[in-house]
Amino acid sequence: MTSMRYFNRLARNVAALATACMAGLATPAWAEKRVALVIGNDLYPNLPADRQLKKAGNDATTVADALRSLGFDIVLGTNLGRQGMIDRLADFTARLEPGDTAAVFYAGHGVAIAGVNYLVPSDVPTVNEGAEARVRGASIAEPDVIAELQAKAVRVAFVVIDACRDNPFPRAAGRSIGNTRGLADARPARGIFTLYSAGIGQTALDQLSSNDTAHNSVFTRIFVEQLKRPELHLGDLAVEVRERVAALALTATDAGGQPAPHEQTPAYYDQTLGGRIFLWNAGASNGAPKVAGMLVKPPAKPAVAERATIRPPRPSAAGESCARSGFETYCVSSMLKPQFGNSYGAANLFDASTGTAWVEGASGNGIGEWITIEFEAVRRVKSIHVQNGYQKSPDIFAKNNRVRQLRVLFSGGESRIFILNDELSAQLLTLRTPIAAYWMQFIIDDVWAGNKYTDTAITKLLVSSDPVQ
């Protein structure tokens, strides 16, 4: 029986067992287990010397130690072949029960083929240019790992993939096996919080220079550092890792010691529900953690006077659709129905891909449609980053409407009006004086007309803000 058949059969059996367990009993919150699968591959005997990694094995042991200190039972493997990875995955899933907390960390080579990300085992065979079928058969598909977690009905699933290093396979005459660089745009998986070490099409640095003596990769050294902060929930953890890794990667140098800034911005997808998720007990001090079950903590309530002046109810509509990004919740008044394999919801406004966009779905030209961004606590807004229109390609950009005038309302009653440029690039809208707000509403007042469609699109909408002390 092939390994893929094993995966499919196991998923079906586990799903049936999980359903039966959930129907027959309720698992007490204090009885949940924490289990983590941690794999690091840096030795690839069948790949060239310049495709060997130096720190993936170290990354795995470092992350395993960090998760163990948080109460996780660890299933660890380094430099595993395909069967070894399958065996560790089977051991990991066998320990999980409905309601448990699960974590997966993988460091090593990864490759994107036909839009699917694959984790590359140490025994991947030598391949020729374009031999993608052989690579697929020798690797582990990321969606298969995700399916195992979903089938187990765990309460929280946290997946970290540090596999966005340069494509390890040969290429010639413009052909390559999979994407030339980095991993593909992942499809957010229901119930899963996923963190990638680099954005779509980016590569993750193993080291900052040839003389870098750090024990871990650029991503992992920051990830573990932030994992030790008890005040961070998963969304904040991902944001902190993203900002710090991006800044550190810009300090990279070449073989001659000259500055060689590298663009590496970790991406995350939060498809969990039920509030903020903390890995530490809320009352933990800076000393050893008091390990408890995953803690879902409601946002602290502001003072009555502050709520009255800054936090009136967020504007909403019956047909709105929402998505969460760390400490922010995005809601849109409408969205175009999925078509041609694409979706156009609120999550596209903050993901790491310029190939996705929010496209409003109301009749007409989109004037009056809106986006809201709500914070978990009052924030001081400094600037707004906008990628106008549908920036997947120049052709698609021209076909759809773009926003010409954008009106921004703040929860405290202030407003600002911005005229956006009709261009295929990012725009920074800076507030002369920062404004404190619990939420913001962005209203389309006018548009640049597309040459084919009347739908109005925005590719990205991000807010730069600081907490109000």
VEXDREN-2710 file (C-alpha; in Angstrom, 1 decimal):
% VEXDREN-2710
k/r/px/py/pz
1/MET/0.0/0.0/0.0
2/THR/1.4/3.4/-0.9
3/SER/2.1/6.0/1.7
4/MET/-0.5/8.4/0.3
5/ARG/-3.1/5.6/0.6
6/TYR/-1.9/5.3/4.2
7/PHE/-2.5/9.0/4.8
8/ASN/-6.0/8.8/3.3
9/ARG/-7.0/5.7/5.2
10/LEU/-5.7/7.1/8.5
11/ALA/-7.5/10.4/8.0
12/ARG/-10.8/8.5/7.4
13/ASN/-10.3/6.3/10.4
14/VAL/-9.3/9.1/12.7
15/ALA/-12.2/11.3/11.6
16/ALA/-14.7/8.5/12.4
17/LEU/-13.1/7.9/15.8
18/ALA/-13.1/11.6/16.6
19/THR/-16.8/11.9/15.7
20/ALA/-17.7/9.0/17.9
21/CYS/-15.6/10.3/20.9
22/MET/-17.2/13.8/20.6
23/ALA/-20.7/12.3/20.5
24/GLY/-20.1/10.1/23.5
25/LEU/-18.3/12.2/26.0
26/ALA/-17.0/15.7/26.7
27/THR/-13.4/16.2/27.6
28/PRO/-12.8/18.4/30.6
29/ALA/-10.6/21.4/29.9
30/TRP/-8.0/20.3/32.5
31/ALA/-7.7/16.9/30.9
32/GLU/-6.4/18.2/27.6
33/LYS/-2.9/17.2/26.4
34/ARG/-0.4/19.3/24.6
35/VAL/1.5/17.4/21.9
36/ALA/4.0/18.8/19.4
37/LEU/5.6/17.3/16.3
38/VAL/9.0/18.8/15.7
39/ILE/11.1/17.9/12.6
40/GLY/14.3/19.4/11.3
41/ASN/16.1/18.3/8.1
42/ASP/19.4/19.8/7.1
43/LEU/21.3/16.9/5.5
44/TYR/20.3/16.0/2.0
45/PRO/22.8/13.3/0.7
46/ASN/21.3/13.4/-2.9
47/LEU/21.4/17.1/-3.3
48/PRO/24.5/19.3/-4.2
49/ALA/26.8/20.6/-1.4
50/ASP/25.5/24.2/-1.8
51/ARG/21.9/22.9/-1.1
52/GLN/22.8/21.5/2.3
53/LEU/21.4/23.4/5.3
54/LYS/23.3/24.2/8.4
55/LYS/20.8/25.0/11.1
56/ALA/17.5/23.1/10.5
57/GLY/18.5/20.3/12.9
58/ASN/19.5/22.8/15.6
59/ASP/16.2/24.7/15.0
60/ALA/14.2/21.5/15.7
61/THR/16.0/20.8/19.0
62/THR/15.7/24.4/20.1
63/VAL/12.0/24.6/19.4
64/ALA/11.4/21.2/21.0
65/ASP/13.1/22.5/24.2
66/ALA/11.0/25.7/24.2
67/LEU/7.7/23.8/23.7
68/ARG/8.6/21.2/26.3
69/SER/9.0/24.0/28.8
70/LEU/5.4/25.0/28.0
71/GLY/4.1/21.6/28.8
72/PHE/4.2/19.9/25.4
73/ASP/4.9/16.2/24.9
74/ILE/7.4/16.2/22.1
75/VAL/7.7/13.9/19.1
76/LEU/11.1/14.9/17.7
77/GLY/13.0/13.9/14.5
78/THR/16.0/15.2/12.7
79/ASN/17.3/14.4/9.2
80/LEU/14.4/12.0/8.5
81/GLY/13.7/10.2/5.3
82/ARG/10.1/10.1/3.9
83/GLN/9.2/7.0/5.8
84/GLY/10.7/8.4/9.0
85/MET/8.6/11.6/8.6
86/ILE/5.4/9.5/8.1
87/ASP/6.2/7.4/11.1
88/ARG/6.7/10.5/13.3
89/LEU/3.5/11.9/12.0
90/ALA/1.6/8.7/12.8
91/ASP/3.1/8.6/16.3
92/PHE/2.1/12.3/16.8
93/THR/-1.5/11.9/15.7
94/ALA/-1.9/8.7/17.7
95/ARG/-1.3/10.7/20.9
96/LEU/-3.9/13.3/20.0
97/GLU/-7.5/13.3/21.2
98/PRO/-10.4/15.7/20.6
99/GLY/-9.9/18.8/22.6
100/ASP/-6.1/18.6/22.8
101/THR/-3.7/21.3/21.8
102/ALA/-1.4/20.4/18.9
103/ALA/1.7/22.1/17.5
104/VAL/3.8/21.2/14.4
105/PHE/7.2/22.7/13.6
106/TYR/9.1/21.8/10.5
107/ALA/12.5/23.2/9.5
108/GLY/14.2/22.2/6.3
109/HIS/13.8/22.4/2.5
110/GLY/10.3/23.0/1.1
111/VAL/9.1/23.4/-2.5
112/ALA/5.9/24.5/-4.1
113/ILE/4.6/22.5/-7.0
114/ALA/1.3/23.4/-8.8
115/GLY/0.3/25.6/-5.9
116/VAL/0.9/22.9/-3.2
117/ASN/3.6/23.1/-0.6
118/TYR/5.7/20.0/0.0
119/LEU/8.1/19.3/2.9
120/VAL/11.2/17.7/1.6
121/PRO/12.6/14.6/3.4
122/SER/16.4/14.0/3.8
123/ASP/16.3/11.1/1.4
124/VAL/14.7/12.9/-1.5
125/PRO/16.3/11.4/-4.7
126/THR/18.4/13.1/-7.3
127/VAL/16.1/14.6/-9.9
128/ASN/16.5/16.2/-13.3
129/GLU/15.0/19.5/-14.5
130/GLY/11.2/19.5/-14.5
131/ALA/10.8/16.1/-12.9
132/GLU/8.1/17.4/-10.6
133/ALA/6.2/14.1/-10.3
134/ARG/9.2/12.4/-8.7
135/VAL/9.6/15.2/-6.2
136/ARG/5.9/15.0/-5.3
137/GLY/6.1/11.3/-4.7
138/ALA/9.2/11.6/-2.5
139/SER/7.9/14.4/-0.3
140/ILE/5.2/15.1/2.2
141/ALA/2.4/17.5/1.1
142/GLU/1.6/20.2/3.7
143/PRO/-2.2/19.7/3.2
144/ASP/-1.9/16.1/4.2
145/VAL/-0.3/17.2/7.6
146/ILE/-3.1/19.8/8.0
147/ALA/-5.8/17.1/7.3
148/GLU/-4.4/14.9/10.0
149/LEU/-4.8/17.7/12.6
150/GLN/-8.3/18.6/11.4
151/ALA/-9.4/14.9/11.5
152/LYS/-8.3/14.7/15.2
153/ALA/-10.7/17.6/16.2
154/VAL/-8.1/19.2/18.4
155/ARG/-9.1/22.4/20.2
156/VAL/-6.0/24.4/19.1
157/ALA/-3.6/23.6/16.2
158/PHE/-0.5/25.7/15.7
159/VAL/1.6/25.0/12.6
160/VAL/5.0/26.6/12.0
161/ILE/6.8/26.0/8.7
162/ASP/10.4/27.2/8.4
163/ALA/10.8/25.7/4.9
164/CYS/10.9/28.7/2.6
165/ARG/14.5/28.5/1.7
166/ASP/15.7/28.7/-1.9
167/ASN/14.4/25.9/-4.2
168/PRO/16.9/23.0/-3.7
169/PHE/16.3/21.4/-7.1
170/PRO/18.2/22.0/-10.4
171/ARG/16.9/24.3/-13.1
172/ALA/18.0/25.1/-16.5
173/ALA/16.8/27.0/-19.6
174/GLY/14.2/28.8/-17.5
175/ARG/12.7/25.6/-16.2
176/SER/12.7/24.5/-12.5
177/ILE/11.1/22.0/-10.2
178/GLY/8.3/24.0/-8.5
179/ASN/8.6/27.6/-7.7
180/THR/12.0/29.2/-8.2
181/ARG/11.9/30.8/-4.8
182/GLY/10.0/30.2/-1.6
183/LEU/6.7/28.5/-1.0
184/ALA/3.3/29.0/-2.6
185/ASP/0.4/31.1/-1.4
186/ALA/-1.2/28.8/1.2
187/ARG/-4.9/28.3/1.5
188/PRO/-5.9/29.1/5.1
189/ALA/-7.0/25.9/6.8
190/ARG/-10.1/25.9/9.0
191/GLY/-9.2/25.8/12.7
192/ILE/-5.5/26.1/12.1
193/PHE/-3.1/29.0/13.0
194/THR/-0.2/28.8/10.5
195/LEU/3.0/30.7/10.6
196/TYR/5.5/30.7/7.7
197/SER/9.1/31.9/8.1
198/ALA/8.8/34.0/4.9
199/GLY/6.2/35.6/2.7
200/ILE/5.0/34.2/-0.6
201/GLY/7.8/33.8/-3.1
202/GLN/10.4/34.9/-0.5
203/THR/13.3/32.8/0.8
204/ALA/14.1/32.4/4.4
205/LEU/17.7/32.9/5.5
206/ASP/19.6/30.0/7.2
207/GLN/22.2/32.6/8.4
208/LEU/22.9/36.3/8.1
209/SER/26.4/35.8/6.7
210/SER/29.0/33.1/6.1
211/ASN/30.4/34.0/9.5
212/ASP/27.1/33.9/11.3
213/THR/27.8/31.6/14.4
214/ALA/24.3/31.8/15.7
215/HIS/22.9/28.4/16.7
216/ASN/19.6/28.9/14.8
217/SER/18.2/30.2/11.5
218/VAL/17.2/33.9/11.3
219/PHE/13.5/33.0/11.8
220/THR/13.8/30.4/14.6
221/ARG/16.1/32.5/16.8
222/ILE/13.4/35.2/16.8
223/PHE/10.5/32.8/17.1
224/VAL/11.9/31.1/20.2
225/GLU/12.7/34.4/21.8
226/GLN/9.1/35.6/21.3
227/LEU/7.7/32.2/22.4
228/LYS/9.1/32.9/25.9
229/ARG/6.9/36.1/26.4
230/PRO/3.9/35.1/28.5
231/GLU/1.9/38.3/27.6
232/LEU/1.7/37.4/23.9
233/HIS/-1.3/35.5/22.4
234/LEU/-0.7/33.7/19.1
235/GLY/-1.7/36.7/17.0
236/ASP/0.6/39.1/18.8
237/LEU/3.4/36.4/18.7
238/ALA/3.1/36.2/14.9
239/VAL/3.1/40.0/14.5
240/GLU/6.2/40.4/16.7
241/VAL/8.0/37.6/14.9
242/ARG/7.1/39.1/11.5
243/GLU/8.4/42.6/12.4
244/ARG/11.6/41.4/14.1
245/VAL/12.6/38.9/11.5
246/ALA/12.0/41.4/8.7
247/ALA/14.3/43.9/10.4
248/LEU/17.0/41.3/11.2
249/ALA/17.0/40.0/7.6
250/LEU/17.8/43.5/6.3
251/THR/21.2/43.3/8.2
252/ALA/22.4/40.4/6.1
253/THR/25.9/40.7/4.5
254/ASP/27.5/39.0/1.5
255/ALA/30.6/36.8/1.4
256/GLY/32.8/39.9/1.3
257/GLY/31.1/41.4/4.4
258/GLN/29.3/44.0/2.4
259/PRO/25.6/44.8/3.2
260/ALA/23.2/42.6/1.3
261/PRO/19.7/43.4/2.7
262/HIS/17.4/40.5/2.4
263/GLU/13.6/40.7/2.2
264/GLN/12.0/38.1/4.5
265/THR/8.6/38.9/6.0
266/PRO/7.0/36.0/7.8
267/ALA/3.4/35.4/6.9
268/TYR/0.6/34.0/9.1
269/TYR/-2.9/32.8/8.7
270/ASP/-5.3/32.7/11.6
271/GLN/-8.4/30.5/11.1
272/THR/-9.0/29.8/14.8
273/LEU/-12.2/30.9/16.6
274/GLY/-13.1/31.6/20.2
275/GLY/-11.0/34.5/21.3
276/ARG/-7.3/35.1/21.9
277/ILE/-5.1/32.1/22.5
278/PHE/-2.3/32.2/25.0
279/LEU/0.4/29.5/25.4
280/TRP/1.3/30.7/28.9
281/ASN/-0.9/30.9/32.0
282/ALA/-2.2/34.5/32.2
283/GLY/-0.7/34.9/35.7
284/ALA/2.8/33.6/34.8
285/SER/5.7/35.7/35.9
286/ASN/9.1/36.2/34.2
287/GLY/10.2/33.0/36.0
288/ALA/9.3/29.5/35.1
289/PRO/5.9/29.2/33.5
290/LYS/2.9/27.8/35.3
291/VAL/1.7/25.6/32.4
292/ALA/-2.0/25.4/31.9
293/GLY/-4.4/24.5/29.1
294/MET/-4.6/26.9/26.2
295/LEU/-6.1/30.1/27.6
296/VAL/-8.8/32.0/25.8
297/LYS/-8.8/35.5/27.4
298/PRO/-11.4/38.1/26.6
299/PRO/-10.1/41.7/26.0
300/ALA/-9.9/43.9/29.0
301/LYS/-12.8/46.4/29.4
302/PRO/-11.7/50.0/29.1
303/ALA/-12.9/52.6/31.6
304/VAL/-16.6/53.8/31.1
305/ALA/-15.6/57.3/30.1
306/GLU/-13.1/56.0/27.6
307/ARG/-15.7/53.6/26.1
308/ALA/-18.2/56.5/25.8
309/THR/-15.8/58.8/23.9
310/ILE/-13.9/56.4/21.8
311/ARG/-15.8/53.1/21.5
312/PRO/-19.3/53.5/20.1
313/PRO/-20.5/50.3/18.5
314/ARG/-18.6/49.3/15.3
315/PRO/-20.5/50.0/12.1
316/SER/-21.9/46.7/10.8
317/ALA/-24.3/45.2/8.2
318/ALA/-26.4/42.1/7.9
319/GLY/-24.3/40.7/5.0
320/GLU/-20.9/41.6/6.3
321/SER/-18.0/39.1/6.3
322/CYS/-15.1/39.2/8.8
323/ALA/-11.6/37.7/9.3
324/ARG/-9.1/38.1/12.1
325/SER/-5.5/39.2/11.9
326/GLY/-3.7/39.1/15.2
327/PHE/-5.2/41.8/17.4
328/GLU/-7.3/43.2/14.5
329/THR/-10.7/42.1/13.1
330/TYR/-11.4/43.0/9.5
331/CYS/-15.1/43.2/8.3
332/VAL/-16.3/44.1/4.8
333/SER/-19.8/45.3/3.8
334/SER/-19.9/42.8/0.9
335/MET/-17.7/40.6/-1.2
336/LEU/-17.7/39.2/-4.7
337/LYS/-18.7/35.5/-4.8
338/PRO/-15.7/33.1/-5.4
339/GLN/-15.0/32.4/-9.1
340/PHE/-12.2/30.9/-11.2
341/GLY/-10.7/29.3/-8.1
342/ASN/-10.3/32.7/-6.4
343/SER/-12.0/34.1/-3.3
344/TYR/-12.4/37.8/-2.5
345/GLY/-13.0/38.1/1.2
346/ALA/-11.7/40.2/4.1
347/ALA/-8.7/38.0/4.8
348/ASN/-7.2/39.0/1.5
349/LEU/-6.7/42.5/2.8
350/PHE/-3.9/41.4/5.2
351/ASP/-2.4/38.3/3.7
352/ALA/1.1/38.2/2.3
353/SER/0.2/37.8/-1.4
354/THR/-0.3/40.5/-4.0
355/GLY/-2.2/37.9/-6.0
356/THR/-5.3/38.2/-3.8
357/ALA/-7.6/41.2/-3.1
358/TRP/-10.9/42.1/-1.5
359/VAL/-13.5/42.8/-4.2
360/GLU/-16.8/44.2/-3.1
361/GLY/-19.9/42.4/-4.3
362/ALA/-22.7/45.0/-4.3
363/SER/-24.5/46.1/-7.4
364/GLY/-23.2/49.2/-9.0
365/ASN/-19.6/50.6/-8.9
366/GLY/-18.8/50.0/-5.2
367/ILE/-19.3/53.6/-4.0
368/GLY/-20.6/53.4/-0.4
369/GLU/-19.1/50.0/0.3
370/TRP/-16.8/49.8/3.3
371/ILE/-14.2/48.0/5.3
372/THR/-13.9/48.2/9.1
373/ILE/-10.8/47.3/11.2
374/GLU/-11.5/46.8/14.9
375/PHE/-8.7/46.5/17.5
376/GLU/-8.9/44.5/20.7
377/ALA/-7.9/47.5/22.7
378/VAL/-7.5/51.2/22.0
379/ARG/-4.6/51.9/19.5
380/ARG/-3.0/55.1/18.4
381/VAL/-3.2/55.1/14.6
382/LYS/-0.2/56.6/12.8
383/SER/-0.5/55.6/9.1
384/ILE/-2.4/53.5/6.6
385/HIS/-0.7/51.3/4.0
386/VAL/-2.9/50.7/0.9
387/GLN/-2.4/48.7/-2.3
388/ASN/-5.2/50.0/-4.5
389/GLY/-7.2/47.9/-7.0
390/TYR/-6.6/44.3/-7.9
391/GLN/-2.8/44.1/-8.2
392/LYS/-2.5/40.5/-9.4
393/SER/-1.3/41.8/-12.8
394/PRO/-1.4/45.0/-14.8
395/ASP/-4.2/43.6/-16.9
396/ILE/-6.4/42.6/-14.0
397/PHE/-5.6/46.0/-12.3
398/ALA/-7.0/47.8/-15.3
399/LYS/-10.1/45.7/-15.7
400/ASN/-11.5/46.4/-12.2
401/ASN/-12.4/49.6/-10.5
402/ARG/-9.9/51.2/-8.1
403/VAL/-10.6/53.5/-5.2
404/ARG/-10.2/57.2/-6.0
405/GLN/-11.5/58.8/-2.8
406/LEU/-11.4/57.0/0.5
407/ARG/-13.1/58.4/3.6
408/VAL/-11.8/57.1/7.0
409/LEU/-14.0/57.4/10.1
410/PHE/-12.5/56.8/13.6
411/SER/-14.4/55.4/16.6
412/GLY/-13.9/58.7/18.5
413/GLY/-15.8/60.7/15.8
414/GLU/-12.9/62.1/13.8
415/SER/-12.6/61.6/10.0
416/ARG/-10.1/62.0/7.2
417/ILE/-10.4/62.0/3.4
418/PHE/-7.7/60.7/1.1
419/ILE/-7.4/60.8/-2.7
420/LEU/-5.6/57.6/-3.8
421/ASN/-3.3/57.3/-6.7
422/ASP/-4.4/55.2/-9.6
423/GLU/-1.2/53.1/-9.7
424/LEU/0.1/49.6/-9.4
425/SER/2.1/50.1/-6.2
426/ALA/1.8/50.6/-2.5
427/GLN/0.7/53.9/-1.0
428/LEU/1.3/55.2/2.5
429/LEU/-1.3/57.5/4.0
430/THR/0.2/59.3/7.0
431/LEU/-1.8/61.0/9.7
432/ARG/-0.2/64.3/10.8
433/THR/-1.3/63.7/14.3
434/PRO/-1.9/60.1/15.5
435/ILE/-5.5/59.3/16.4
436/ALA/-6.6/57.0/19.2
437/ALA/-9.3/54.6/18.1
438/TYR/-10.9/51.2/18.9
439/TRP/-12.1/50.9/15.3
440/MET/-11.8/52.5/11.9
441/GLN/-14.2/52.5/8.9
442/PHE/-12.9/53.0/5.4
443/ILE/-15.7/54.1/3.0
444/ILE/-15.4/54.2/-0.8
445/ASP/-16.6/57.7/-1.9
446/ASP/-15.3/57.7/-5.5
447/VAL/-13.6/55.3/-7.9
448/TRP/-11.4/55.1/-10.9
449/ALA/-13.4/53.1/-13.5
450/GLY/-12.1/49.7/-14.8
451/ASN/-12.1/49.0/-18.5
452/LYS/-14.2/45.8/-18.2
453/TYR/-15.8/45.3/-14.7
454/THR/-17.6/47.6/-12.3
455/ASP/-16.4/45.8/-9.2
456/THR/-14.1/47.8/-7.0
457/ALA/-11.0/46.1/-5.4
458/ILE/-8.4/46.7/-2.8
459/THR/-5.4/44.4/-2.7
460/LYS/-4.0/45.3/0.8
461/LEU/-5.1/47.6/3.7
462/LEU/-2.8/47.6/6.7
463/VAL/-2.8/50.0/9.7
464/SER/0.4/51.1/11.6
465/SER/-0.5/51.8/15.2
466/ASP/0.8/51.7/18.8
467/PRO/-1.0/50.6/22.0
468/VAL/-2.3/53.4/24.2
469/GLN/-0.7/53.1/27.6
END
